[in-house]
Amino acid sequence: MTLTLPILALFITAVATVTDLRGRRIPNWLTYSSAALGLVLHGTFGGPPGLIAALLSALFAAAVFLPIFWLRGIGGGDTKLAIALGCVYGDFTTTTRLLLFTTVGAAIFACVHAWKKGVLEASLRRLWSKEARATTPPLTFAYAPAFLFGAAVVALQAILALIG
């Protein structure tokens, strides 16, 4: 893997992180243009197979994140960002690694956020206790930094693959 796509994904997730932290929104102009750019790049340089691979990667990201969105676990902007990044990476393996490391990053950020707010124990109780879910409000936080974490790990892997 060259560094072009991981660097592009880092830029996209950095912009998404700034907007998500400032206003708790990831703008449509970012997600739609990123998805379109990824599809154009893969269609241009990979031909029909490249375009199909990018579409399948986006479909995979949608299959992972849409159910979480429907259950109100994440916002629509986060879901569209995942789909756009699937278009940008354009292959199942890299998209899978991104989503895995994004989930790890989200777990870390959720724990840190809950700890800083003094609700870590109550938030963890919500995972196993129906009573705690009824009495404790859900923890909400910006999810884009988790995507930035995932994109950074994928970029680091690409760098290590190039030098190693």
C-alpha positions as CSV (number, residue, x, y, z in Angstrom):
1,M,0.0,0.0,0.0
2,T,1.3,3.4,-0.8
3,L,0.9,6.3,1.6
4,T,-1.4,8.3,-0.6
5,L,-4.7,6.8,0.6
6,P,-3.7,6.6,4.3
7,I,-2.6,10.3,4.3
8,L,-5.8,11.3,2.6
9,A,-7.8,9.4,5.2
10,L,-5.8,11.1,8.0
11,F,-6.6,14.5,6.5
12,I,-10.3,13.6,6.2
13,T,-10.5,12.3,9.8
14,A,-8.6,15.3,11.1
15,V,-11.1,17.7,9.6
16,A,-14.0,15.5,10.8
17,T,-12.4,15.5,14.3
18,V,-12.1,19.3,14.5
19,T,-15.7,19.8,13.3
20,D,-17.0,17.1,15.6
21,L,-15.3,18.4,18.7
22,R,-16.3,22.0,17.9
23,G,-19.9,21.5,17.0
24,R,-20.7,17.8,17.5
25,R,-21.3,17.5,13.7
26,I,-19.5,16.0,10.8
27,P,-20.5,18.0,7.7
28,N,-22.0,16.4,4.6
29,W,-19.7,18.3,2.4
30,L,-16.8,16.4,3.9
31,T,-18.3,12.9,3.9
32,Y,-19.9,13.2,0.4
33,S,-16.9,14.8,-1.3
34,S,-14.6,12.2,0.4
35,A,-16.7,9.3,-0.8
36,A,-16.9,10.8,-4.3
37,L,-13.1,11.4,-4.4
38,G,-12.4,7.8,-3.2
39,L,-14.7,6.4,-5.9
40,V,-13.2,8.6,-8.6
41,L,-9.6,7.7,-7.6
42,H,-10.3,3.9,-7.5
43,G,-12.4,4.1,-10.7
44,T,-9.7,6.0,-12.5
45,F,-6.6,4.1,-11.4
46,G,-8.1,0.7,-10.8
47,G,-10.7,0.6,-13.5
48,P,-14.0,-1.1,-13.0
49,P,-12.5,-3.7,-10.5
50,G,-11.1,-0.8,-8.4
51,L,-14.5,1.0,-8.4
52,I,-16.3,-2.2,-7.5
53,A,-13.8,-2.9,-4.6
54,A,-14.3,0.7,-3.3
55,L,-18.1,0.3,-3.5
56,L,-17.9,-3.1,-1.6
57,S,-15.7,-1.5,1.0
58,A,-18.2,1.3,1.5
59,L,-21.0,-1.3,1.7
60,F,-19.0,-3.2,4.3
61,A,-18.6,0.0,6.4
62,A,-22.3,0.7,6.0
63,A,-23.1,-2.9,7.2
64,V,-21.0,-2.4,10.3
65,F,-22.1,1.2,11.2
66,L,-25.7,1.5,10.1
67,P,-27.1,-0.9,12.8
68,I,-25.2,1.0,15.4
69,F,-26.7,4.2,14.0
70,W,-30.2,2.7,14.0
71,L,-29.7,1.8,17.7
72,R,-28.7,5.4,18.4
73,G,-25.1,4.4,19.3
74,I,-23.5,6.9,16.9
75,G,-24.6,9.8,14.7
76,G,-25.4,9.9,11.1
77,G,-22.2,11.9,10.4
78,D,-20.1,9.1,11.9
79,T,-21.9,6.6,9.8
80,K,-21.3,8.6,6.6
81,L,-17.7,9.1,7.6
82,A,-17.2,5.3,7.9
83,I,-18.8,4.8,4.5
84,A,-16.7,7.6,2.9
85,L,-13.5,6.1,4.4
86,G,-14.5,2.7,2.9
87,C,-14.6,4.5,-0.5
88,V,-11.2,6.1,0.1
89,Y,-9.4,3.0,1.2
90,G,-11.1,0.9,-1.4
91,D,-10.3,-2.5,-0.2
92,F,-11.8,-4.8,2.4
93,T,-8.7,-5.6,4.4
94,T,-7.7,-1.9,5.0
95,T,-11.3,-0.9,5.7
96,T,-11.6,-3.8,8.2
97,R,-8.4,-2.7,10.0
98,L,-9.7,0.9,10.0
99,L,-13.0,-0.1,11.6
100,L,-11.3,-2.4,14.1
101,F,-8.9,0.3,15.3
102,T,-11.6,2.9,15.3
103,T,-13.6,0.7,17.6
104,V,-10.6,0.3,19.9
105,G,-10.1,4.0,19.8
106,A,-13.7,4.6,20.6
107,A,-13.5,2.3,23.7
108,I,-10.4,4.1,24.9
109,F,-12.0,7.6,24.4
110,A,-15.3,6.5,26.0
111,C,-13.5,5.3,29.1
112,V,-11.3,8.4,29.3
113,H,-14.3,10.7,28.8
114,A,-16.4,8.8,31.4
115,W,-13.5,8.9,33.9
116,K,-13.0,12.7,33.4
117,K,-16.7,13.2,33.9
118,G,-16.6,11.0,37.0
119,V,-19.1,8.5,35.6
120,L,-16.9,5.7,34.5
121,E,-18.3,3.2,37.1
122,A,-21.9,4.1,36.3
123,S,-21.3,3.9,32.6
124,L,-19.7,0.4,32.9
125,R,-22.6,-0.7,35.0
126,R,-25.0,0.3,32.1
127,L,-23.3,-2.5,30.1
128,W,-24.6,-5.3,32.3
129,S,-27.5,-3.9,34.4
130,K,-31.0,-3.2,33.0
131,E,-31.6,-1.2,36.2
132,A,-28.5,1.0,35.6
133,R,-29.6,1.6,32.0
134,A,-33.0,2.8,33.3
135,T,-31.5,5.2,35.9
136,T,-28.2,6.4,34.3
137,P,-28.1,8.6,31.3
138,P,-26.1,7.3,28.3
139,L,-22.6,8.6,27.8
140,T,-22.2,10.7,24.6
141,F,-19.0,11.8,23.1
142,A,-17.6,12.9,19.7
143,Y,-16.8,9.8,17.7
144,A,-14.6,11.3,15.0
145,P,-11.4,11.2,17.1
146,A,-11.8,7.5,17.2
147,F,-11.8,7.5,13.4
148,L,-8.7,9.6,13.5
149,F,-7.1,7.1,15.8
150,G,-8.0,4.2,13.5
151,A,-6.7,6.1,10.4
152,A,-3.5,6.9,12.2
153,V,-2.9,3.3,13.1
154,V,-3.6,2.2,9.5
155,A,-1.2,5.0,8.3
156,L,1.5,3.8,10.7
157,Q,1.1,0.2,9.4
158,A,1.5,1.5,5.9
159,I,4.7,3.3,6.8
160,L,6.1,0.3,8.6
161,A,5.3,-1.9,5.6
162,L,7.1,0.4,3.3
163,I,10.3,0.6,5.5
164,G,10.2,-2.9,6.8
